[in-house]
Amino acid sequence: MAAGQPHLGIPTPERDANGVPSIKSPPASAGRAGSLLTFHNICYQVQVKTGLLCWKKKAQKEVLRDVSGIMRPGLNAILGPTGSGKSSLLDILAARKDPHGLSGDILINGAPQPANFKCTSGYVVQDDVVMGTLTVRENLKFSAALRLPRAVKEHEKNERVDQIIKELGLSKVADSKVGTQFTRGVSGGERKRTNIGMELITDPGILFLDEPTTGLDASTANAVLLLLKRMAQQGKTIIFSIHQPRYSIFRLCDGLTLLAAGRVLYHGPAQQALSYFQSIGYQCEPYNNPADFFLDVINGDSTAVGKAGGPTTAGSAEGSAGGERTLAESLAEKYSSSAYYQETKAALENIPVGKRRKTKAVFRQITYANSFCHQLKWVSRRTFRNLLGNPQASVAQLCVTAFLGLVVGCIFFGLKEDSTGLQNRVGVMFFLTTNQCFSSVTAVELFVLEKQIFIHEYISGYYRTSVYFISKLMADLIPVRTMPSIIFTCIIYFMLGLKPTAGAFFTVMFTLMMVSYTATSMALAIAAGQSVVSLANLLMTISFVFMILFSGLLVNLTSILSWLSWLKYFSIPQYGMTALQINELTGLIFCDSTNRTEVGSGGNSSQTSQSCVTGEEYLKKQGIDASSWGLWQNHLALACMTILFLAIAYLKLHLMKKFS
């Protein structure tokens, strides 16, 4: 058999304290030797909930059972049907799985897996996590700026980016945008190669890929695997999971790990897998794809088994109740008694398991190559470029704001100082505050749409959670939420004929900004950690509807039952509307003229009388303090709510489950 003993003397490049290659390390995959990864008796269980609602019970589900093997420099494939545990095994080897319920040992070149292994190795996720509004070169430079230490000079980082672009065949599209749902970009294969390039920046000893052919056509998938094969031939250790590859892809593999129901059915040289299955009674038909053949065997397809005197599914134990599980266990037992398993076991026994490291420390320690300020600079720069490169949403919001401002200005044009003018003033203030709230619903997409990008980049050690959070606030909360308030105020204020003083004008503008900031912060607090935009939108809408009930227009807040009146303190529109009313109504007198006819001895006489109400009197009936402190305490309440919601959003983002 071709499988030899593991060689533990593989040279590795010099790295700094954080595990990042030093400036002396060769760029990309320029011939450096890969690492040897061995895993010993890996078992993994997860808790699943069964039953309905309050009758749910927790049960243990076995995902992997006693999985051991060796991943040598080369192209190592993990193959298996859906639910076989191949993605779980890949994530465990890459230290990207929730360590709860995990046991076993993973060694790198015979030493315990480093605590920050996830930051120093490369991992290409199944779904592309590359910023579509940036070019290929800009994405690679972003990775180089954050994952390489500042000791590496700028020109050296650029040289490394250029080298990777050349090696991955991306020279023609290097300055083309990757592409978004609004703009067309590079092809699927070029996008996948860009993802691979971002992981090659640190020249990792091991590169993991989760289903690298997902979403690609057969030709493009083959091109991607040919690229990985060239990298493997240069000595890099590449481990990837795949479901059902075509033959041209399968023949590129050096090592094969075949899984079913969490058990190992074969582990060894890929090209000897067919002879192994033939030795246990399964003959692959001529011209049949080996990968299809393996899956047919696992699934008990009668066209793939029963050859060469082997067992058949019709009359064997494998075809009984729980067939797939029983068949997988039967195949696993045959492998455990094979010479392939004995050779792998002997090789693993020659590798001493070093001092055990706490599982949580191995899987959760994140190290960074750069300082907080350096990370904030680059993440903020990318965030603003993303905003400018995808202006559809922000431009549309500004256009809608201007249109609504003109419509509202025409409807409430030239407010008078009478009872009608008082009603219209209160009505327009209600509209302004509720519009600011509902226009902030778009902020729920801020964290949801980029959730996968954030999780991947955080785990890989690109930046801290606080850096990502602050950059998002700088790019969204300040410019995107401030400009609509300014535009809205400038359009409607003079069309409505509100108080002609600079102080009142800027107070209205500031109040609308504060309402928008608070509503946006609430949207972020609800959306952080969510995976579905529609669910976050639903929660936001329901929250705002209840807040509107306590805004002060639909019901007089002084008439609400005492055990319900406390809810008004959680209403964002109530604070904004109260501040606007105090600012506008104080000092104004609203009078209505009424004609009254009196009948006397001298004949009929007509008299005109006026009924007046001051703004302060109206506010008092509404239970509003018309003093200057009454105005600013509403702004203070909005500021406190903003800080509270932002703190909740950050904590949810920081404590969000970042492991699958």
SETORNU-106803 format. One line per 8 residues: number of its first residue (from 1); their letters; for each residue z, x, y of C-alpha. Coordinates in steps of 0.001 Angstrom, whole numbers, plus 524288, in hexadecimal, padded with zeros to 5 digits. Layout:
% residues N
NUM	A	Z:X:Y ~ ...
% end
This chain:
% residues 660
1	MAAGQPHL	80000:80000:80000 ~ 7FCC6:80497:80D8E ~ 809BE:8016B:813CB ~ 8111F:80E12:815DD ~ 81ED0:8117E:819D7 ~ 82226:80F5D:82829 ~ 8210E:81B2A:830AE ~ 82C9C:81BFC:83A08
9	GIPTPERD	82806:827D2:8419B ~ 81EDB:8205A:84A7B ~ 81EC9:8267B:857F8 ~ 82257:81DCC:8635F ~ 81FFD:82027:871E5 ~ 82AA2:82392:87B6F ~ 830EE:817BA:881C4 ~ 83ACD:815CB:88C92
17	ANGVPSIK	84835:80F6E:88B6A ~ 84232:801ED:88BC4 ~ 838C3:804F2:880C6 ~ 82CE3:80571:889B7 ~ 822F5:81048:8870A ~ 8243E:81BD4:89014 ~ 8192A:82015:898BC ~ 81582:82A22:88E77
25	SPPASAGR	81247:81FA0:88490 ~ 803C4:81D9C:88229 ~ 7FE1E:81144:8881C ~ 7FB98:8052A:87FFD ~ 7F7F3:8084D:87207 ~ 7F308:81608:873E9 ~ 7F5E6:81AB9:8662F ~ 804C2:81A04:86626
33	AGSLLTFH	80AF3:816FC:8590A ~ 810DD:8099C:85705 ~ 81E77:8068F:8522B ~ 822AB:80342:84464 ~ 829A0:7F624:84399 ~ 83166:7F248:83790 ~ 838D2:7E5A3:8356C ~ 84323:7E3B8:82B00
41	NICYQVQV	847A4:7D6C9:82527 ~ 84455:7CE52:830D6 ~ 849F1:7C090:82F9A ~ 848DB:7B675:83A52 ~ 84E7B:7A8C8:83B2E ~ 84DDE:79ED3:84616 ~ 85546:79256:848A1 ~ 84D51:785DF:84880
49	KTGLLCWK	851DB:7784D:84C2C ~ 84F81:76D13:842F1 ~ 851CE:75E8F:844F3 ~ 85106:7560E:85114 ~ 85859:75649:85E00 ~ 86718:7572C:85BFF ~ 86583:75812:84D43 ~ 85E81:76519:84E35
57	KKAQKEVL	86363:76F67:844DC ~ 8614F:77DF3:84565 ~ 85B96:78480:83978 ~ 857C5:79277:8366F ~ 8495E:7951E:83450 ~ 84562:7A1B8:82DBB ~ 839F9:7A7EF:834DF ~ 839C0:7B560:82E62
65	RDVSGIMR	8404A:7B9DE:821DC ~ 84243:7C807:81DDD ~ 8362A:7CD71:824A2 ~ 83453:7DC2D:82402 ~ 828FA:7E524:826CA ~ 822EF:7F0A5:82DF1 ~ 81996:7F033:8397B ~ 8127F:7FD31:83AA4
73	PGLNAILG	80962:801D6:84574 ~ 7FD25:7F9C5:843E5 ~ 7F94B:7EB7C:84422 ~ 803CE:7E35D:83D76 ~ 80144:7D4D2:83B80 ~ 80B59:7CA47:838A5 ~ 80408:7BF43:831FE ~ 8086C:7B1E9:82D79
81	PTGSGKSS	80690:7A345:82EE4 ~ 80CAC:79B3B:839C1 ~ 81B70:79B44:8387F ~ 81BBA:7A741:82FC6 ~ 82445:7AEFB:83953 ~ 81A38:7B8EC:83DC7 ~ 81C8E:7B6C1:84C53 ~ 82B40:7B717:84A1D
89	LLDILAAR	82A27:7C40F:842E6 ~ 821AC:7C9B4:84DBC ~ 82B61:7C578:85837 ~ 836D4:7CAF1:85081 ~ 83027:7D81B:84ED9 ~ 82D39:7D80E:85D76 ~ 83B79:7D457:860BC ~ 836F7:7C7BA:86732
97	KDPHGLSG	83D90:7BDB2:85E96 ~ 84A93:7B6F1:8608E ~ 853C7:7BFD0:858B9 ~ 85C6E:7B48C:85472 ~ 85AD6:7B2DA:845D1 ~ 85410:7BFF7:8440C ~ 85838:7CAAC:83A9E ~ 85201:7D732:835DA
105	DILINGAP	84E3C:7E462:83B7C ~ 84279:7E916:84339 ~ 84010:7F7A6:844BE ~ 836AD:7FEE8:84D9F ~ 832FF:80C41:84843 ~ 83F0C:80BA2:83F9A ~ 8485D:808F5:84AF6 ~ 84EBB:7FC0F:84EDE
113	QPANFKCT	84662:7F37F:8577B ~ 8490A:7F70B:865C7 ~ 850B8:7ED12:86D86 ~ 845A7:7EB8A:8775A ~ 83AD4:7EBCB:86D36 ~ 8347E:7DF8D:872C7 ~ 832B6:7E693:87FCC ~ 82CB1:7F300:87A30
121	SGYVVQDD	823C5:7ECE5:8700E ~ 81795:7E4ED:872E7 ~ 816AE:7D66C:86FF1 ~ 80AB1:7CDF4:87227 ~ 80E4E:7BF98:87162 ~ 80594:7B542:86B5D ~ 802D2:7AE44:87837 ~ 7FD92:7B717:882E2
129	VVMGTLTV	807EF:7BA33:88D19 ~ 7FFC9:7C091:89791 ~ 7FED3:7BC25:8A5C8 ~ 7F190:7B5A9:8A719 ~ 7F09E:7B6E7:8B5E6 ~ 7F10E:7C5C0:8B517 ~ 7E674:7CEE9:8B07C ~ 7E730:7D673:8A3CA
137	RENLKFSA	7EA7A:7E2E6:8AB20 ~ 7F4FC:7DC39:8B35A ~ 7FBB0:7D6E6:8A72C ~ 7FBCE:7E458:8A0E8 ~ 800C3:7EAB5:8AD68 ~ 80BB2:7E0A7:8ADF4 ~ 80FE7:7E462:8A03E ~ 80F19:7F2E3:8A369
145	ALRLPRAV	816DE:7F159:8AFFE ~ 8223F:7EA94:8A948 ~ 82285:7F05A:89B9D ~ 82046:7FE9A:89F06 ~ 82B51:805BA:8A618 ~ 82A16:80916:8B46E ~ 829D4:8176A:8B077 ~ 81BC0:8151C:8AC6E
153	KEHEKNER	8134C:81763:8B86A ~ 80A9E:80C87:8BD96 ~ 7FE18:813CC:8BA74 ~ 802E8:81647:8AC92 ~ 80550:807B5:8AACE ~ 7F7A5:804E4:8AFD9 ~ 7F1F4:80EF6:8A68F ~ 7F8ED:8087B:89B41
161	VDQIIKEL	7F3B0:7FB28:89F56 ~ 7E5E5:800A0:8A054 ~ 7E72F:80704:892F8 ~ 7EB94:7FA51:88CAA ~ 7E092:7F2B3:89339 ~ 7D6D7:7FC75:88DC6 ~ 7DC9E:7FC84:8800A ~ 7DD0F:7EDB2:87F58
169	GLSKVADS	7CF1E:7EC2B:8841D ~ 7D2F1:7E4DB:89075 ~ 7CBD3:7ED5B:89A5E ~ 7C1AE:7E2E8:89DC9 ~ 7CBEB:7D877:8A08E ~ 7D6C2:7E13D:8A5C9 ~ 7D5E5:7DB4B:8B35D ~ 7D32D:7CD52:8AEF8
177	KVGTQFTR	7DDAF:7C2ED:8AF3B ~ 7E302:7BF31:8A1FF ~ 7E0F6:7B0CE:8A54C ~ 7E8B8:7A442:8A6BA ~ 7E65E:795CD:8A488 ~ 7E01A:7955F:8B20A ~ 7D813:7A1DB:8B1BE ~ 7CFF2:7A79D:8A6E1
185	GVSGGERK	7D3A1:7B546:8A2BD ~ 7D17F:7BEE7:897B6 ~ 7CE8A:7BAFB:889B9 ~ 7D8D2:7B7F3:87F7C ~ 7D74A:7C520:878F2 ~ 7D867:7CC65:885CE ~ 7E48B:7C488:88930 ~ 7EA9B:7C81A:87C11
193	RTNIGMEL	7E751:7D675:87E3C ~ 7EDC0:7D59F:88B95 ~ 7FA21:7D0AF:88509 ~ 7F97B:7DBFD:87B74 ~ 7F74A:7E58C:88691 ~ 80380:7E10A:88DB5 ~ 80B6D:7E488:8818D ~ 804B0:7F1B0:87FE2
201	ITDPGILF	8090C:7F629:88D60 ~ 81596:7FC12:887F6 ~ 80E7C:8022C:87C61 ~ 81750:7FB3A:87271 ~ 81941:80120:86502 ~ 817C9:7F38B:85EF4 ~ 80F3A:7E85A:863A6 ~ 81216:7DA77:85F04
209	LDEPTTGL	80855:7CF60:8602A ~ 80AF4:7C118:85D1D ~ 7FE86:7BA65:8584D ~ 7F54F:7C2EF:86082 ~ 7E948:7BB06:85C96 ~ 7EE73:7ADC1:860FD ~ 7E4C4:7A6B3:869CC ~ 7D9F9:7B0A9:8679D
217	DASTANAV	7CCF4:7AE6C:860F8 ~ 7C9C9:7B614:854A8 ~ 7C1F3:7C0A1:85B8E ~ 7CBEF:7C2BB:8665D ~ 7D725:7C2E7:85C98 ~ 7D009:7CD42:854BA ~ 7CDFD:7D571:86108 ~ 7DC78:7D4D6:8644A
225	LLLLKRMA	7E037:7D93F:8568C ~ 7D642:7E44B:85716 ~ 7DD13:7E8D1:86381 ~ 7EA43:7E86A:85CA0 ~ 7E46F:7EFC1:85120 ~ 7DFC7:7FAC2:859FD ~ 7ED66:7FBA8:85FC5 ~ 7F34E:7FBDF:8521B
233	QQGKTIIF	7EA1C:806D1:84DFD ~ 7EF59:80EBB:85962 ~ 7FCD5:80DD3:85331 ~ 8031A:801F5:85992 ~ 80B5F:7F897:8517F ~ 8060B:7EADB:85357 ~ 80C98:7DF04:84D38 ~ 806BB:7D189:84ED2
241	SIHQPRYS	80806:7C40B:848EB ~ 7FC04:7BC35:8457C ~ 7F987:7AF6C:83E8A ~ 7EC34:7AFD5:83807 ~ 7E385:7BB43:83C2D ~ 7D536:7BC7A:838A6 ~ 7D156:7C732:82F15 ~ 7CC3C:7D078:839A4
249	IFRLCDGL	7D9F2:7D024:83F7D ~ 7E143:7D0F7:83298 ~ 7DA13:7DD39:82E55 ~ 7DEC1:7E433:83AA2 ~ 7ED0E:7E2ED:836A4 ~ 7F444:7EE98:830F8 ~ 800B8:7E7AF:82CCE ~ 802E9:7D999:828CA
257	TLLAAGRV	80F58:7D189:82816 ~ 80D0C:7C448:821DE ~ 81789:7B9F9:8244D ~ 819DA:7AC19:81F73 ~ 825F9:7A3BD:82167 ~ 82D0A:7AF86:8270A ~ 82AF1:7B7F8:81AE2 ~ 8229A:7C42C:81929
265	LYHGPAQQ	81756:7C1EE:80FBA ~ 810FC:7CF1D:811EE ~ 81396:7DB17:81A37 ~ 80AFE:7E6F9:81955 ~ 7FD45:7EC0C:81C04 ~ 7F472:7E0E8:8202E ~ 7E8FD:7E543:817E3 ~ 7F13D:7E527:80B77
273	ALSYFQSI	7F60D:7D735:80D36 ~ 7EACF:7D157:80564 ~ 7ED4A:7DA49:7F9C6 ~ 7FBB7:7D6B8:7FA42 ~ 7F8EC:7C833:7F9B6 ~ 7EF3E:7CA84:7EED2 ~ 7F9EA:7D19C:7E740 ~ 802A2:7C584:7E7D2
281	GYQCEPYN	7F7C0:7BC4A:7E3BE ~ 7F0C5:7B841:7F033 ~ 7E26E:7BBF9:7F13B ~ 7DB57:7BB17:7FE37 ~ 7CE05:7B4BA:7FCF6 ~ 7C21A:7BCAD:80112 ~ 7BEBB:7BBCC:80F8C ~ 7CBCF:7B54A:8127B
289	NPADFFLD	7D36F:7BA0E:81E47 ~ 7DFCE:7C0EF:8194A ~ 7E818:7BAB3:82404 ~ 7E34F:7AD2D:82016 ~ 7E5CF:7B0A1:811EC ~ 7F3F1:7B481:81498 ~ 7F6A2:7A7D7:81BCD ~ 7F037:7A00A:810E8
297	VINGDSTA	7F918:7A6AD:80713 ~ 8051B:7A3B9:80F41 ~ 8011F:7958F:81128 ~ 7FDF9:793EC:802AC ~ 7EF98:79100:80476 ~ 7E9C8:78F40:7F6D0 ~ 7DD19:795FC:7FAC4 ~ 7E476:7A288:7FD84
305	VGKAGGPT	7EDCB:7A314:7F208 ~ 7EC8C:7A1FC:7E37A ~ 7E2EF:7AD52:7E2CF ~ 7E449:7B93D:7DA2E ~ 7EDB6:7B225:7D14D ~ 7F744:7AF69:7DC75 ~ 7FF94:7A34B:7DE3B ~ 7FA0E:79685:7E318
313	TAGSAEGS	80069:78CFD:7EC51 ~ 7FE27:78179:7E354 ~ 806DA:785E2:7D837 ~ 81032:78F97:7DE20 ~ 81D57:78F2D:7E4C2 ~ 8168C:791F0:7F198 ~ 81070:78475:7F15E ~ 81D55:77D37:7EFD0
321	AGGERTLA	8254F:776A3:7FA5B ~ 826CA:77F62:80639 ~ 81A56:7862D:801CF ~ 81799:78F18:80D49 ~ 8257E:79407:80E0D ~ 82672:795F0:7FF53 ~ 8195A:79CD0:7FEC0 ~ 81D44:7A5DE:809E1
329	ESLAEKYS	829EB:7A969:80300 ~ 8228D:7ABE9:7F658 ~ 818F9:7B4FE:7FD4A ~ 8243E:7BBC8:8043A ~ 82B04:7BE4D:7F744 ~ 81E8E:7C417:7F19A ~ 81D5D:7CD19:7FD4B ~ 82B9D:7D172:7FC1F
337	SSAYYQET	828DB:7D5FE:7EE41 ~ 81C22:7DCF1:7F1BD ~ 819C0:7EB6E:7F368 ~ 81656:7E92F:801BB ~ 823FC:7E403:80475 ~ 82A6A:7EEF2:7FCBD ~ 822F5:7F927:80475 ~ 8269B:7F2D3:81162
345	KAALENIP	834C1:7F1A1:80CFF ~ 8353D:7FFFD:80915 ~ 82F73:80402:8162D ~ 83966:7FBD1:81D8A ~ 844A7:80141:815A0 ~ 840AE:80EEF:819C0 ~ 842EC:80AE4:827D3 ~ 8519B:80ABE:82A8D
353	VGKRRKTK	8561B:7FF17:83273 ~ 85D35:804D7:83E13 ~ 868C4:7FF7D:84547 ~ 86729:7F0EC:846F4 ~ 86531:7EC40:854C7 ~ 86A1E:7DF1B:85947 ~ 85F10:7D565:857FF ~ 86137:7CF0A:8653A
361	AVFRQITY	860E1:7DC45:86C08 ~ 85411:7DFBA:86566 ~ 84D5A:7D308:868C2 ~ 85291:7D039:87658 ~ 853D3:7DCF0:87DDE ~ 849C8:7DDF2:888B2 ~ 8475C:7EAAF:88FEE ~ 83F44:7EC8E:89C25
369	ANSFCHQL	83710:7F815:8A041 ~ 8380E:7F537:8AECF ~ 841B7:7F0F5:8B92A ~ 84417:7E337:8BE33 ~ 83CF1:7E5AB:8CB0A ~ 8310E:7EB78:8C433 ~ 8305C:7DFC9:8BB0F ~ 831D2:7D623:8C649
377	KWVSRRTF	826F3:7DCD8:8CDD5 ~ 81D13:7DBCA:8C2C5 ~ 820E8:7CE5A:8BDBD ~ 820B2:7C8B9:8CB84 ~ 8138E:7CF03:8CE06 ~ 80E02:7C8ED:8C1B0 ~ 813FC:7BBBD:8C4F8 ~ 80DBD:7BB6E:8D27B
385	RNLLGNPQ	800B5:7BFEB:8CCED ~ 8019E:7B51D:8C306 ~ 80435:7AB6E:8CE0C ~ 7F8A7:7B05A:8D5FC ~ 7EFE0:7B155:8CA15 ~ 7F2BD:7A363:8C602 ~ 7F391:79C08:8D2F9 ~ 7EF1C:78ED5:8CDE5
393	ASVAQLCV	7FCAA:78906:8CCA4 ~ 80223:78E34:8D98B ~ 7F5CB:78B00:8E15B ~ 7F561:77D62:8DB8D ~ 8039E:77B55:8DF41 ~ 80118:77F81:8ED59 ~ 7F53F:77699:8EE42 ~ 7FCD9:76B12:8E8DB
401	TAFLGLVV	807F3:76DF5:8F24A ~ 7FEC5:76E11:8FDF9 ~ 7F83D:76176:8F975 ~ 80538:75A8B:8F773 ~ 809D1:75F4F:904B4 ~ 7FE01:7593E:90B54 ~ 7FF79:74C7E:903D6 ~ 80DF0:74B59:906E1
409	GCIFFGLK	80B66:74EFB:91506 ~ 8015C:74412:91645 ~ 80A1A:739FC:90FAA ~ 8161F:73CED:917F1 ~ 80EAF:74122:92417 ~ 81600:74014:9310F ~ 8236C:73B68:92D06 ~ 829F2:732C0:9371F
417	EDSTGLQN	83838:731C0:93A97 ~ 83AAC:72404:93591 ~ 83F30:71E10:928BD ~ 831B8:7201C:922F4 ~ 831D4:72E44:9273C ~ 83F56:73003:92142 ~ 83AB8:72A7F:91448 ~ 82E80:732CB:9146B
425	RVGVMFFL	83630:73EFE:917BA ~ 83F3F:73CF3:90C2C ~ 83397:739DA:9037F ~ 82C0F:74610:90716 ~ 8382B:74E77:904EB ~ 839B9:74886:8F76C ~ 82B7C:74B9C:8F471 ~ 82CA5:75999:8F962
433	TTNQCFSS	83851:75CD8:8F0D9 ~ 83344:75624:8E485 ~ 825E3:75C77:8E64E ~ 82C3B:769D8:8E739 ~ 83398:76713:8DA9F ~ 8281A:76253:8D2A1 ~ 81EF0:76CF2:8D79D ~ 82890:776D4:8D209
441	VTAVELFV	82626:771D3:8C43F ~ 81B07:77BB8:8C328 ~ 82554:78661:8C27F ~ 828A5:78283:8B478 ~ 81C79:789DB:8B01E ~ 82178:79670:8B619 ~ 82957:79A84:8AA2E ~ 82358:791D9:89FA9
449	LEKQIFIH	81552:796D1:8A046 ~ 81960:7A51C:8A027 ~ 8246C:7A3A9:8965B ~ 81D90:7AB38:88B80 ~ 8197F:7B615:894D0 ~ 82755:7B75E:899F8 ~ 82D82:7B79E:88C65 ~ 8240E:7C1E3:88759
457	EYISGYYR	82524:7CAAD:89344 ~ 833E8:7C977:893F3 ~ 835C2:7CCE5:88590 ~ 82C4D:7D846:88700 ~ 8346C:7DDDA:89226 ~ 82AFA:7DB8D:89D65 ~ 83524:7D62F:8A6C9 ~ 84254:7CF9B:8A82E
465	TSVYFISK	84413:7C0EF:8A89E ~ 84916:7C1D9:8B69F ~ 83CB0:7C8EF:8BAD7 ~ 833F7:7BE4A:8B552 ~ 83C64:7B399:8BB44 ~ 83CC4:7B991:8C8EA ~ 82E2C:7BC43:8C8F0 ~ 82B67:7AE0F:8C59D
473	LMADLIPV	8341B:7A975:8D0A6 ~ 82D71:7B298:8DA3D ~ 81FEF:7ADDA:8D639 ~ 822B5:79F49:8D4E4 ~ 82F22:79ABA:8DB82 ~ 82C84:7A18F:8E869 ~ 81DC9:7A0AF:8EB42 ~ 81959:79537:8E2E8
481	RTMPSIIF	824C8:78C55:8E6A1 ~ 825D0:79097:8F4DB ~ 817D8:78EB6:8F96E ~ 816D4:78023:8F5DB ~ 82346:77D64:8FDA2 ~ 81DCE:78459:90990 ~ 810A1:77D85:90884 ~ 816CD:77035:9066F
489	TCIIYFML	81FD5:771A0:9121F ~ 81536:77685:91B4E ~ 80C23:76B39:917E7 ~ 81532:75F88:917F6 ~ 81F5F:7632B:9220F ~ 816EE:76144:92E09 ~ 80EC6:75648:92837 ~ 81B26:74E75:925F7
497	GLKPTAGA	820BC:75164:93351 ~ 82DEC:75634:92EAD ~ 837C6:75CAC:937B9 ~ 8301D:7658F:94107 ~ 83979:77113:94013 ~ 837A2:77E2C:93964 ~ 844F3:77D70:932E7 ~ 8420D:77053:92C9A
505	FFTVMFTL	83490:7750C:92844 ~ 8398E:78130:92169 ~ 84503:779A5:91B96 ~ 83B61:7706D:914F3 ~ 83387:77BFD:90FEF ~ 83FAE:782E9:90AF3 ~ 844B7:7769B:90458 ~ 837EF:77468:8FD28
513	MMVSYTAT	8382C:7829F:8F8BD ~ 845FF:78147:8F3A4 ~ 842A2:774D1:8EC3C ~ 836C7:77B91:8E64B ~ 83EB4:787AA:8E292 ~ 84957:77F7E:8DC3D ~ 83FC7:776E6:8D4BB ~ 83827:782E1:8D045
521	SMALAIAA	844AA:7897E:8CBCD ~ 84816:77D5C:8C416 ~ 83A91:77D99:8BDDF ~ 83C95:78BCE:8B9F5 ~ 849F4:788BE:8B44A ~ 8442A:77DDF:8ABF3 ~ 837E2:78544:8A7FA ~ 83E33:79263:8A482
529	GQSVVSLA	83DF1:793E0:895D5 ~ 8352C:78802:893C2 ~ 828A6:78936:88BF1 ~ 82213:77C58:88F8B ~ 81DF2:7798B:89D92 ~ 81D4B:76ACF:89B7B ~ 82B86:76A44:89711 ~ 83017:771E8:8A2EF
537	NLLMTISF	827FD:76902:8ABCD ~ 82E23:75D01:8A597 ~ 83BEF:76228:8A7C8 ~ 838B8:76582:8B5E8 ~ 832DE:75829:8B8AB ~ 83E65:750D4:8B2D6 ~ 847F1:75935:8BA9B ~ 840DC:756CC:8C779
545	VFMILFSG	83FE4:74821:8C50E ~ 84EAF:7472E:8C3B3 ~ 85081:74FDB:8CFA0 ~ 847BC:746E6:8D7B4 ~ 8509B:73B5C:8D496 ~ 85B8C:74283:8DBAA ~ 85342:7479B:8E6F3 ~ 858B1:73D93:8F085
553	LLVNLTSI	84CB2:73507:8F282 ~ 84C01:72C26:8E6B2 ~ 85A8C:72918:8E710 ~ 86511:72AEC:8F155 ~ 86D76:735AB:8EBDC ~ 879E2:72FBC:8F188 ~ 8780F:72392:8E92D ~ 8773B:72A9C:8DC10
561	LSWLSWLK	88294:728F1:8D2BE ~ 88C51:73411:8D39E ~ 88A8C:73821:8C57B ~ 87BFA:739F9:8C819 ~ 87C0B:73EF1:8D616 ~ 87EBA:74D04:8D1E3 ~ 870CB:74DDA:8CC9A ~ 86BA6:74EDD:8DA7F
569	YFSIPQYG	870DD:75CBB:8DB29 ~ 866BC:760C5:8D104 ~ 85B48:75AD2:8D861 ~ 8524D:764B5:8DED8 ~ 84ACE:75A5C:8E6BA ~ 857B1:754EF:8EBDD ~ 85B61:761D7:8F250 ~ 84DC4:763E3:8F7DB
577	MTALQINE	84C5A:75605:8FCEA ~ 859F2:75627:902F4 ~ 8570B:762CC:90A37 ~ 84A07:75D8A:90F3C ~ 8505B:750DE:913EA ~ 85B3D:757EE:91B31 ~ 85154:76103:9217E ~ 84849:7560F:925F2
585	LTGLIFCD	850C5:74A29:9289B ~ 85C13:75000:9304D ~ 85A47:74DC3:93ED7 ~ 85007:74307:93D28 ~ 851A6:734B2:940A8 ~ 8498D:72A5E:939CA ~ 8480A:71DBA:94178 ~ 84125:710E2:93E91
593	STNRTEVG	83DB8:706E4:948EF ~ 83F91:6F870:94598 ~ 83B17:6ECA1:94D92 ~ 8449B:6E134:94E0B ~ 8417E:6D3AF:95410 ~ 84CCE:6CBB7:959ED ~ 84BE1:6BD11:95D17 ~ 853A3:6B8B2:96915
601	SGGNSSQT	85447:6ADF1:9734A ~ 84AC1:6B53A:97BB6 ~ 840F4:6B6C1:970A7 ~ 83DF5:6C155:966A8 ~ 840A2:6CF9B:969C8 ~ 83C81:6DBCA:96231 ~ 84549:6E7B5:96139 ~ 84299:6F4EF:95B61
609	SQSCVTGE	84D8C:6FC5B:954AF ~ 84E41:70951:94DB0 ~ 8559E:70CE9:94166 ~ 857A9:71B6F:94016 ~ 85D45:7244C:935C8 ~ 85F8D:732C9:93729 ~ 85BEC:73CA0:92CE0 ~ 86A2D:74026:92B46
617	EYLKKQGI	86DB3:731F3:92873 ~ 86334:73108:91E0E ~ 867B6:73DA4:917B3 ~ 875C3:738E3:917B1 ~ 871B3:72C88:91060 ~ 86B50:7354F:90654 ~ 877D0:73D2A:904D8 ~ 871BD:7494E:90AF3
625	DASSWGLW	8791D:752ED:91390 ~ 87063:754A6:91F90 ~ 8770A:76107:92465 ~ 870B0:76E62:92428 ~ 8795F:7720F:918BD ~ 87472:765F6:911A6 ~ 866AF:76B67:91341 ~ 86947:77922:90E72
633	QNHLALAC	8722B:77544:90337 ~ 8664A:76F06:8FCE3 ~ 85EE3:77BD4:8FE21 ~ 86AA9:782E4:8F884 ~ 86AFD:7796C:8ED0C ~ 85C78:77BC7:8EA71 ~ 85EA1:78A85:8EB06 ~ 869EE:789A1:8E153
641	MTILFLAI	861C3:7813F:8D81E ~ 85692:78B02:8D921 ~ 85F6A:7965C:8D576 ~ 8655F:78E8D:8CA4A ~ 85832:78A98:8C4A9 ~ 852DC:79868:8C5DB ~ 85ED7:79DAC:8BED8 ~ 85CC7:793D1:8B3E2
649	AYLKLHLM	84E5C:79765:8B2FA ~ 85179:7A5E3:8B225 ~ 85C01:7A40A:8A7E0 ~ 85306:79B8E:89FA0 ~ 8485D:7A5CB:8A0D4 ~ 851C6:7B0DE:89DB2 ~ 85836:7AA08:8922F ~ 84B9C:7A420:88D15
657	KKFS	8490B:7A6E4:87EC9 ~ 83F4F:7B1FD:87F4C ~ 83E43:7B40F:870AF ~ 8372B:7AB28:8673F
% end
